[in-house]
Amino acid sequence: MKTKTIDKKRPVKTTAMTTTTPSRVSRRGRINEGRPPLWTDPKAFETKSDEYFRWCDARLRTFIGKDGEETTQNCPEPPTMAKWAAWMGWTDRDGHVPYMEKPEFAVTIKRARLRIEGEVERLLLEGRSPVGAIFWLKNNATNRYRDKFEQEITGADGKPLGPVVVLLDNSEQKAL
């Protein structure tokens, strides 16, 4: 990829097939393209995501009893978006958003969100305190769980409401 200068202020990046005008140019006249994507291989992305859910399901914890004896038990970790994002290498829980635009990554992300949402629903139905699960569902699954009600009031045949004009005769006016 070459950078050639057509205008002193705006270098143009050229390839064999395209020419683009950059929106941001560095002091050296190079195009600032931002940080390269963390994930480029969809298969590796899917493998890493599945690895997180396997880790959640098979998490072992060691407990020390009153007698001082160690006991190891399987204590599954509930999956969360924040933990999944950290596992995937992003610095915030919305690191997956740019990858949603790429169809090869979107399926894996939707599947991960669905698994996490399913776990929250399971916790809600188990009878534990549902407040946290309800909060999560309202804020993260907003297209299905919400308190917002929309009412639309229209006139006849779906037309907008207009002013109502009532004509009174003299006897009705005197009665008022």
N, CA, C and O of each residue as an XYZ file, in Angstrom:
704
protein
N       0.833     -1.160      0.000
C       0.000      0.000      0.000
C       0.889      1.239      0.000
O       1.837      1.320      0.782
N       0.604      2.171     -0.839
C       1.434      3.355     -0.974
C       0.652      4.577     -0.530
O      -0.577      4.610     -0.594
N       1.387      5.573     -0.083
C       0.778      6.865      0.225
C       1.415      7.876     -0.701
O       2.630      8.072     -0.676
N       0.613      8.506     -1.505
C       1.160      9.551     -2.359
C       0.430     10.848     -2.043
O      -0.724     10.845     -1.616
N       1.119     11.938     -2.258
C       0.546     13.228     -1.929
C       0.096     13.924     -3.199
O       0.905     14.246     -4.069
N      -1.209     14.152     -3.291
C      -1.764     14.922     -4.393
C      -1.825     16.379     -3.972
O      -1.500     17.284     -4.741
N      -2.235     16.577     -2.773
C      -2.366     17.892     -2.182
C      -1.496     17.853     -0.924
O      -1.463     16.823     -0.251
N      -0.798     18.926     -0.586
C       0.101     18.908      0.569
C      -0.640     18.602      1.865
O      -0.061     18.030      2.789
N      -1.908     18.975      1.942
C      -2.657     18.781      3.173
C      -3.332     17.420      3.256
O      -3.594     16.944      4.361
N      -3.625     16.777      2.130
C      -4.404     15.542      2.162
C      -3.772     14.452      1.302
O      -4.069     14.355      0.112
N      -2.895     13.626      1.898
C      -2.351     12.511      1.126
C      -3.453     11.499      0.817
O      -4.441     11.407      1.545
N      -3.279     10.755     -0.245
C      -4.269      9.775     -0.674
C      -3.636      8.397     -0.619
O      -2.527      8.194     -1.112
N      -4.339      7.460     -0.024
C      -3.864      6.094      0.102
C      -4.322      5.326     -1.129
O      -5.509      5.312     -1.454
N      -3.378      4.688     -1.812
C      -3.737      3.970     -3.033
C      -3.354      2.512     -2.909
O      -2.349      2.164     -2.288
N      -4.157      1.679     -3.500
C      -3.833      0.265     -3.643
C      -3.999     -0.053     -5.114
O      -4.270      0.833     -5.924
N      -3.840     -1.294     -5.448
C      -3.982     -1.672     -6.850
C      -5.411     -1.451     -7.341
O      -5.626     -1.252     -8.537
N      -6.396     -1.482     -6.431
C      -7.784     -1.411     -6.869
C      -8.512     -0.146     -6.431
O      -9.444      0.280     -7.114
N      -8.127      0.460     -5.335
C      -8.908      1.586     -4.818
C      -8.037      2.771     -4.461
O      -6.832      2.638     -4.243
N      -8.650      3.900     -4.406
C      -8.023      5.117     -3.918
C      -8.984      5.730     -2.920
O     -10.156      5.944     -3.233
N      -8.498      6.014     -1.723
C      -9.369      6.592     -0.698
C      -8.758      7.863     -0.157
O      -7.537      8.002     -0.075
N      -9.610      8.771      0.205
C      -9.167      9.998      0.845
C      -9.366      9.831      2.339
O     -10.484      9.558      2.777
N      -8.323      9.985      3.132
C      -8.438      9.740      4.569
C      -9.194     10.844      5.285
O      -9.235     11.991      4.840
N      -9.793     10.464      6.412
C     -10.464     11.469      7.231
C      -9.489     12.072      8.242
O      -9.653     13.222      8.651
N      -8.470     11.300      8.649
C      -7.476     11.795      9.588
C      -6.075     11.472      9.074
O      -5.812     10.361      8.614
N      -5.210     12.424      9.154
C      -3.851     12.243      8.667
C      -2.902     12.648      9.791
O      -3.108     13.666     10.451
N      -1.862     11.844     10.002
C      -0.902     12.151     11.053
C       0.020     13.296     10.623
O      -0.043     13.757      9.483
N       0.872     13.749     11.540
C       1.810     14.844     11.235
C       2.797     14.462     10.151
O       3.275     15.325      9.415
N       3.105     13.192     10.044
C       4.049     12.733      9.026
C       3.385     12.531      7.668
O       4.048     12.168      6.697
N       2.084     12.766      7.601
C       1.383     12.600      6.346
C       0.853     11.196      6.119
O       0.407     10.866      5.020
N       0.901     10.353      7.172
C       0.391      8.996      7.047
C      -1.065      8.947      7.522
O      -1.504      9.777      8.318
N      -1.773      7.987      7.031
C      -3.172      7.831      7.391
C      -3.266      7.102      8.731
O      -2.647      6.055      8.924
N      -4.044      7.665      9.647
C      -4.294      7.012     10.925
C      -5.458      6.040     10.742
O      -6.605      6.460     10.592
N      -5.164      4.764     10.754
C      -6.196      3.761     10.551
C      -6.698      3.182     11.863
O      -7.615      2.360     11.842
N      -6.149      3.566     12.985
C      -6.586      3.038     14.270
C      -5.918      1.716     14.588
O      -5.080      1.215     13.838
N      -6.316      1.172     15.718
C      -5.760     -0.083     16.189
C      -6.261     -1.234     15.321
O      -7.437     -1.264     14.957
N      -5.390     -2.177     14.988
C      -5.854     -3.318     14.194
C      -6.834     -4.159     15.006
O      -6.756     -4.166     16.235
N      -7.751     -4.865     14.355
C      -8.729     -5.662     15.102
C      -8.051     -6.785     15.880
O      -7.062     -7.365     15.432
N      -8.597     -7.073     17.037
C      -8.063     -8.127     17.897
C      -8.318     -9.502     17.288
O      -7.485    -10.401     17.403
N      -9.462     -9.662     16.647
C      -9.842    -10.938     16.053
C      -9.983    -10.806     14.545
O     -10.710     -9.939     14.060
N      -9.296    -11.657     13.807
C      -9.426    -11.675     12.347
C      -9.909    -13.030     11.848
O     -10.444    -13.128     10.744
N      -9.726    -14.070     12.648
C     -10.127    -15.418     12.258
C     -11.421    -15.805     12.980
O     -11.399    -15.979     14.199
N     -12.545    -15.946     12.271
C     -13.818    -16.280     12.912
C     -13.802    -17.622     13.637
O     -14.477    -17.780     14.655
N     -13.044    -18.586     13.131
C     -12.998    -19.909     13.771
C     -12.282    -19.823     15.118
O     -12.733    -20.419     16.096
N     -11.172    -19.089     15.176
C     -10.455    -18.910     16.439
C     -11.316    -18.136     17.432
O     -11.293    -18.412     18.631
N     -12.064    -17.180     16.932
C     -12.986    -16.383     17.755
C     -14.045    -17.290     18.388
O     -14.325    -17.191     19.582
N     -14.620    -18.159     17.585
C     -15.650    -19.085     18.081
C     -15.058    -20.062     19.094
O     -15.685    -20.354     20.112
N     -13.865    -20.564     18.823
C     -13.201    -21.493     19.734
C     -12.946    -20.843     21.085
O     -13.194    -21.451     22.126
N     -12.451    -19.612     21.073
C     -12.168    -18.901     22.320
C     -13.460    -18.634     23.104
O     -13.478    -18.759     24.328
N     -14.536    -18.269     22.404
C     -15.819    -18.027     23.053
C     -16.346    -19.307     23.703
O     -16.797    -19.282     24.849
N     -16.291    -20.421     22.975
C     -16.749    -21.700     23.522
C     -15.906    -22.123     24.717
O     -16.412    -22.731     25.660
N     -14.619    -21.797     24.670
C     -13.713    -22.112     25.781
C     -14.172    -21.411     27.065
O     -14.108    -21.992     28.148
N     -14.631    -20.172     26.941
C     -15.130    -19.438     28.114
C     -16.328    -20.154     28.739
O     -16.394    -20.298     29.960
N     -17.267    -20.600     27.918
C     -18.455    -21.259     28.461
C     -18.119    -22.624     29.057
O     -18.735    -23.032     30.042
N     -17.155    -23.333     28.477
C     -16.701    -24.589     29.092
C     -16.057    -24.317     30.446
O     -16.260    -25.082     31.388
N     -15.283    -23.235     30.555
C     -14.662    -22.871     31.821
C     -15.744    -22.569     32.869
O     -15.631    -22.980     34.024
N     -16.785    -21.850     32.453
C     -17.876    -21.528     33.386
C     -18.549    -22.793     33.903
O     -18.855    -22.897     35.091
N     -18.779    -23.757     33.008
C     -19.486    -24.985     33.388
C     -18.641    -25.904     34.262
O     -19.189    -26.616     35.104
N     -17.340    -25.908     34.088
C     -16.478    -26.876     34.767
C     -15.603    -26.235     35.839
O     -14.533    -26.759     36.150
N     -16.028    -25.135     36.398
C     -15.203    -24.446     37.392
C     -15.189    -25.228     38.706
O     -16.239    -25.569     39.251
N     -14.000    -25.500     39.194
C     -13.830    -26.226     40.453
C     -13.392    -25.262     41.542
O     -12.597    -24.353     41.303
N     -13.915    -25.468     42.727
C     -13.510    -24.661     43.886
C     -13.092    -25.600     45.005
O     -13.655    -26.681     45.181
N     -12.101    -25.163     45.749
C     -11.617    -25.946     46.880
C     -12.071    -25.282     48.169
O     -11.872    -24.084     48.370
N     -12.684    -26.078     49.039
C     -13.160    -25.589     50.332
C     -12.402    -26.297     51.431
O     -12.043    -27.468     51.301
N     -12.162    -25.583     52.512
C     -11.512    -26.178     53.680
C     -12.572    -26.312     54.762
O     -13.161    -25.322     55.196
N     -12.810    -27.551     55.193
C     -13.839    -27.837     56.193
C     -13.374    -27.473     57.595
O     -12.239    -27.036     57.789
N     -14.261    -27.657     58.574
C     -13.955    -27.348     59.976
C     -12.819    -28.215     60.506
O     -12.053    -27.799     61.376
N     -12.726    -29.417     59.971
C     -11.669    -30.325     60.410
C     -10.340    -30.068     59.694
O      -9.358    -30.768     59.940
N     -10.305    -29.041     58.787
C      -9.090    -28.690     58.075
C      -8.878    -29.475     56.795
O      -7.862    -29.306     56.122
N      -9.822    -30.327     56.457
C      -9.697    -31.143     55.253
C     -10.201    -30.369     54.032
O     -11.234    -29.702     54.082
N      -9.449    -30.476     52.942
C      -9.823    -29.793     51.703
C     -10.807    -30.643     50.907
O     -10.653    -31.858     50.781
N     -11.814    -29.972     50.377
C     -12.805    -30.631     49.534
C     -12.939    -29.833     48.244
O     -13.077    -28.610     48.280
N     -12.899    -30.509     47.122
C     -13.049    -29.849     45.829
C     -14.436    -30.166     45.283
O     -14.853    -31.323     45.235
N     -15.145    -29.105     44.869
C     -16.490    -29.273     44.327
C     -16.608    -28.523     43.007
O     -15.920    -27.532     42.764
N     -17.501    -29.026     42.166
C     -17.799    -28.336     40.915
C     -18.801    -27.221     41.236
O     -19.931    -27.484     41.649
N     -18.370    -25.990     41.040
C     -19.223    -24.821     41.285
C     -19.278    -24.006     40.005
O     -18.442    -23.128     39.791
N     -20.255    -24.289     39.152
C     -20.321    -23.547     37.887
C     -20.410    -22.048     38.114
O     -21.088    -21.574     39.025
N     -19.718    -21.326     37.275
C     -19.705    -19.852     37.323
C     -20.765    -19.337     36.361
O     -20.742    -19.709     35.188
N     -21.693    -18.498     36.809
C     -22.662    -17.954     35.852
C     -21.950    -17.061     34.835
O     -21.209    -16.161     35.228
N     -22.158    -17.290     33.546
C     -21.496    -16.456     32.546
C     -22.085    -15.050     32.519
O     -23.287    -14.866     32.708
N     -21.241    -14.077     32.287
C     -21.690    -12.682     32.175
C     -21.034    -12.047     30.955
O     -20.014    -12.525     30.458
N     -21.635    -10.968     30.486
C     -21.063    -10.254     29.333
C     -19.697     -9.672     29.681
O     -18.782     -9.710     28.858
N     -19.550     -9.136     30.887
C     -18.277     -8.528     31.279
C     -17.159     -9.576     31.331
O     -16.057     -9.333     30.839
N     -17.441    -10.735     31.925
C     -16.423    -11.787     32.010
C     -16.109    -12.347     30.622
O     -14.954    -12.634     30.307
N     -17.141    -12.497     29.802
C     -16.928    -12.991     28.442
C     -16.054    -12.020     27.651
O     -15.151    -12.439     26.927
N     -16.328    -10.712     27.792
C     -15.540     -9.698     27.082
C     -14.078     -9.730     27.542
O     -13.165     -9.635     26.722
N     -13.861     -9.864     28.848
C     -12.488     -9.945     29.357
C     -11.797    -11.207     28.841
O     -10.621    -11.167     28.479
N     -12.515    -12.314     28.806
C     -11.966    -13.575     28.302
C     -11.560    -13.440     26.836
O     -10.553    -13.999     26.403
N     -12.362    -12.686     26.079
C     -12.093    -12.505     24.652
C     -10.964    -11.500     24.394
O     -10.493    -11.374     23.264
N     -10.530    -10.786     25.438
C      -9.392     -9.884     25.308
C      -9.741     -8.418     25.140
O      -8.853     -7.598     24.911
N     -11.017     -8.071     25.248
C     -11.413     -6.675     25.112
C     -11.276     -5.948     26.439
O     -11.249     -6.572     27.500
N     -11.190     -4.637     26.372
C     -11.014     -3.847     27.587
C     -12.327     -3.342     28.166
O     -12.335     -2.777     29.259
N     -13.436     -3.533     27.459
C     -14.738     -3.198     28.037
C     -15.780     -4.187     27.517
O     -15.525     -4.930     26.568
N     -16.940     -4.188     28.140
C     -17.952     -5.181     27.811
C     -18.594     -4.961     26.448
O     -19.316     -5.833     25.965
N     -18.349     -3.823     25.822
C     -18.901     -3.547     24.500
C     -17.875     -3.754     23.389
O     -18.057     -3.254     22.279
N     -16.816     -4.475     23.672
C     -15.783     -4.718     22.669
C     -16.285     -5.521     21.475
O     -15.679     -5.497     20.403
N     -17.387     -6.227     21.665
C     -17.927     -7.056     20.575
C     -18.716     -6.243     19.548
O     -18.992     -6.747     18.460
N     -19.082     -5.016     19.861
C     -19.967     -4.224     18.994
C     -19.413     -4.055     17.567
O     -20.173     -4.259     16.619
N     -18.144     -3.698     17.361
C     -17.658     -3.576     15.977
C     -17.707     -4.895     15.206
O     -17.836     -4.893     13.982
N     -17.605     -6.016     15.913
C     -17.616     -7.321     15.256
C     -19.023     -7.738     14.847
O     -19.172     -8.634     14.016
N     -20.057     -7.118     15.405
C     -21.438     -7.449     15.031
C     -21.721     -7.078     13.580
O     -22.618     -7.649     12.959
N     -20.969     -6.132     13.036
C     -21.154     -5.717     11.640
C     -20.588     -6.737     10.659
O     -20.895     -6.702      9.467
N     -19.764     -7.642     11.167
C     -19.142     -8.653     10.310
C     -19.920     -9.960     10.453
O     -19.927    -10.547     11.535
N     -20.571    -10.426      9.393
C     -21.428    -11.614      9.509
C     -20.701    -12.859     10.008
O     -21.312    -13.704     10.662
N     -19.417    -12.988      9.715
C     -18.691    -14.181     10.146
C     -18.478    -14.224     11.662
O     -18.229    -15.295     12.215
N     -18.572    -13.075     12.341
C     -18.443    -13.020     13.794
C     -19.797    -12.881     14.482
O     -19.941    -13.264     15.643
N     -20.781    -12.342     13.785
C     -22.074    -12.012     14.387
C     -22.783    -13.237     14.960
O     -23.408    -13.144     16.017
N     -22.700    -14.372     14.289
C     -23.389    -15.573     14.760
C     -22.830    -16.017     16.107
O     -23.590    -16.354     17.015
N     -21.517    -16.019     16.239
C     -20.887    -16.419     17.505
C     -21.261    -15.458     18.622
O     -21.528    -15.890     19.743
N     -21.285    -14.169     18.335
C     -21.637    -13.174     19.354
C     -23.089    -13.337     19.774
O     -23.400    -13.289     20.964
N     -23.976    -13.528     18.814
C     -25.395    -13.717     19.150
C     -25.592    -14.973     19.986
O     -26.400    -14.984     20.914
N     -24.855    -16.030     19.660
C     -24.962    -17.271     20.428
C     -24.457    -17.077     21.860
O     -25.048    -17.601     22.804
N     -23.363    -16.322     22.021
C     -22.825    -16.052     23.358
C     -23.810    -15.223     24.176
O     -24.061    -15.532     25.340
N     -24.369    -14.173     23.577
C     -25.356    -13.345     24.279
C     -26.580    -14.173     24.673
O     -27.137    -13.992     25.756
N     -26.990    -15.075     23.794
C     -28.147    -15.922     24.071
C     -27.874    -16.866     25.238
O     -28.745    -17.079     26.081
N     -26.677    -17.431     25.290
C     -26.324    -18.317     26.419
C     -26.314    -17.551     27.731
O     -26.794    -18.051     28.748
N     -25.771    -16.343     27.712
C     -25.731    -15.530     28.930
C     -27.141    -15.134     29.340
O     -27.482    -15.198     30.521
N     -27.958    -14.729     28.387
C     -29.346    -14.373     28.678
C     -30.106    -15.589     29.225
O     -30.917    -15.448     30.141
N     -29.853    -16.765     28.679
C     -30.495    -17.984     29.168
C     -30.122    -18.296     30.597
O     -30.965    -18.752     31.370
N     -28.870    -18.060     30.967
C     -28.434    -18.284     32.346
C     -29.134    -17.316     33.303
O     -29.526    -17.701     34.405
N     -29.286    -16.077     32.883
C     -29.989    -15.093     33.722
C     -31.443    -15.522     33.904
O     -31.981    -15.440     35.008
N     -32.076    -15.976     32.830
C     -33.453    -16.451     32.935
C     -33.544    -17.653     33.873
O     -34.487    -17.759     34.657
N     -32.572    -18.555     33.795
C     -32.563    -19.728     34.682
C     -32.481    -19.305     36.143
O     -33.204    -19.830     36.988
N     -31.600    -18.355     36.437
C     -31.480    -17.863     37.808
C     -32.787    -17.212     38.275
O     -33.170    -17.337     39.438
N     -33.450    -16.531     37.371
C     -34.721    -15.904     37.693
C     -35.770    -16.954     38.052
O     -36.543    -16.766     38.991
N     -35.797    -18.051     37.311
C     -36.807    -19.080     37.532
C     -36.476    -20.017     38.685
O     -37.358    -20.737     39.156
N     -35.233    -20.029     39.152
C     -34.844    -20.904     40.255
C     -35.407    -20.451     41.587
O     -35.403    -21.221     42.547
N     -35.890    -19.225     41.669
C     -36.483    -18.763     42.907
C     -35.559    -17.949     43.786
O     -35.956    -17.526     44.872
N     -34.345    -17.722     43.344
C     -33.466    -16.829     44.093
C     -34.022    -15.422     43.971
O     -34.996    -15.207     43.250
N     -33.435    -14.479     44.649
C     -33.906    -13.097     44.548
C     -33.860    -12.658     43.097
O     -32.783    -12.617     42.501
N     -34.999    -12.332     42.521
C     -35.044    -12.048     41.088
C     -34.679    -10.619     40.703
O     -34.639    -10.299     39.515
N     -34.414     -9.765     41.667
C     -34.217     -8.348     41.361
C     -33.062     -8.124     40.389
O     -33.213     -7.392     39.411
N     -31.927     -8.738     40.644
C     -30.773     -8.554     39.767
C     -31.011     -9.105     38.376
O     -30.618     -8.495     37.382
N     -31.662    -10.272     38.306
C     -31.941    -10.869     36.997
C     -32.912    -10.004     36.198
O     -32.746     -9.832     34.990
N     -33.919     -9.464     36.868
C     -34.885     -8.590     36.181
C     -34.178     -7.347     35.664
O     -34.407     -6.926     34.530
N     -33.325     -6.761     36.486
C     -32.569     -5.582     36.075
C     -31.740     -5.888     34.838
O     -31.728     -5.108     33.885
N     -31.039     -7.036     34.850
C     -30.196     -7.399     33.717
C     -31.025     -7.577     32.460
O     -30.660     -7.072     31.398
N     -32.131     -8.286     32.569
C     -32.960     -8.537     31.389
C     -33.515     -7.243     30.805
O     -33.561     -7.089     29.584
N     -33.936     -6.312     31.657
C     -34.487     -5.046     31.161
C     -33.429     -4.207     30.466
O     -33.742     -3.479     29.524
N     -32.180     -4.295     30.912
C     -31.128     -3.458     30.347
C     -30.347     -4.111     29.220
O     -29.756     -3.407     28.401
N     -30.329     -5.424     29.155
C     -29.529     -6.099     28.142
C     -30.344     -6.864     27.111
O     -29.827     -7.193     26.044
N     -31.578     -7.150     27.397
C     -32.448     -7.817     26.434
C     -33.660     -6.917     26.215
O     -34.805     -7.348     26.350
N     -33.386     -5.671     25.877
C     -34.423     -4.638     25.844
C     -35.486     -4.859     24.790
O     -36.587     -4.323     24.912
N     -35.192     -5.626     23.765
C     -36.220     -5.835     22.748
C     -37.301     -6.803     23.214
O     -38.354     -6.887     22.583
N     -37.068     -7.536     24.304
C     -38.061     -8.482     24.794
C     -38.561     -8.187     26.202
O     -39.708     -8.499     26.524
N     -37.732     -7.598     27.039
C     -38.103     -7.351     28.430
C     -38.019     -5.854     28.699
O     -36.932     -5.278     28.697
N     -39.152     -5.237     28.927
C     -39.121     -3.809     29.228
C     -40.414     -3.391     29.908
O     -41.439     -4.063     29.794
N     -40.351     -2.280     30.612
C     -41.511     -1.719     31.284
C     -42.168     -0.621     30.476
O     -43.165     -0.043     30.909
N     -41.638     -0.336     29.338
C     -42.127      0.772     28.533
C     -43.392      0.348     27.774
O     -43.408     -0.669     27.082
N     -44.427      1.138     27.920
C     -45.673      0.896     27.200
C     -45.909      2.054     26.257
O     -45.753      3.217     26.632
N     -46.283      1.736     25.045
C     -46.536      2.779     24.061
C     -48.007      2.744     23.676
O     -48.552      1.689     23.351
N     -48.642      3.913     23.715
C     -50.025      4.028     23.289
C     -50.096      5.054     22.189
O     -49.476      6.115     22.259
N     -50.848      4.727     21.189
C     -51.030      5.659     20.099
C     -52.512      5.995     20.023
O     -53.357      5.107     19.908
N     -52.809      7.259     20.086
C     -54.198      7.709     20.016
C     -54.372      8.421     18.685
O     -53.675      9.388     18.377
N     -55.319      7.919     17.909
C     -55.565      8.511     16.596
C     -57.053      8.758     16.425
O     -57.881      8.266     17.192
N     -57.362      9.515     15.423
C     -58.751      9.798     15.105
C     -59.340      8.706     14.237
O     -58.804      7.600     14.163
N     -60.442      9.020     13.584
C     -61.111      8.054     12.725
C     -60.206      7.627     11.583
O     -59.507      8.453     10.996
N     -60.218      6.337     11.268
C     -59.429      5.755     10.184
C     -57.927      5.984     10.340
O     -57.206      6.043      9.343
N     -57.451      6.113     11.569
C     -56.026      6.268     11.815
C     -55.474      7.641     11.538
O     -54.259      7.834     11.576
N     -56.330      8.598     11.259
C     -55.871      9.957     10.990
C     -55.547     10.647     12.303
O     -56.067     10.263     13.350
N     -54.682     11.673     12.258
C     -54.368     12.387     13.496
C     -55.593     13.111     14.047
O     -56.495     13.514     13.312
N     -55.587     13.258     15.359
C     -56.684     13.984     15.999
C     -56.590     15.463     15.653
O     -55.497     16.025     15.584
N     -57.731     16.080     15.439
C     -57.769     17.509     15.148
C     -58.625     18.212     16.180
O     -59.175     17.561     17.069
N     -58.747     19.513     16.084
C     -59.583     20.230     17.040
C     -61.055     19.873     16.833
O     -61.512     19.664     15.709
N     -61.767     19.811     17.928
C     -63.191     19.505     17.879
C     -63.948     20.816     17.973
O     -63.747     21.583     18.914
N     -64.819     21.081     17.004
C     -65.614     22.309     16.977
C     -67.079     21.923     17.192
O     -67.641     21.121     16.446
N     -67.681     22.511     18.224
C     -69.084     22.252     18.514
C     -69.842     23.563     18.369
O     -69.511     24.558     19.013
N     -70.843     23.554     17.534
C     -71.666     24.742     17.336
C     -72.905     24.647     18.232
O     -73.641     23.661     18.188
N     -73.117     25.652     19.017
C     -74.265     25.696     19.925
C     -75.288     26.698     19.424
O     -74.937     27.765     18.922
N     -76.555     26.344     19.565
C     -77.570     27.342     19.229
C     -77.795     28.264     20.429
O     -77.193     28.054     21.481
N     -78.634     29.261     20.293
C     -78.804     30.291     21.332
C     -79.271     29.715     22.664
O     -78.795     30.150     23.713
N     -80.188     28.748     22.653
C     -80.693     28.173     23.900
C     -79.593     27.408     24.635
O     -79.526     27.455     25.863
N     -78.741     26.712     23.908
C     -77.650     25.979     24.535
C     -76.591     26.938     25.084
O     -75.985     26.671     26.123
N     -76.370     28.056     24.383
C     -75.409     29.040     24.874
C     -75.883     29.667     26.169
O     -75.078     29.924     27.064
N     -77.232     29.928     26.288
C     -77.772     30.526     27.519
C     -77.682     29.549     28.672
O     -77.522     29.964     29.820
N     -77.784     28.256     28.391
C     -77.705     27.251     29.451
C     -76.301     27.160     30.050
O     -76.136     26.748     31.198
N     -75.320     27.535     29.287
C     -73.948     27.485     29.800
C     -73.753     28.655     30.717
O     -72.669     28.829     31.275
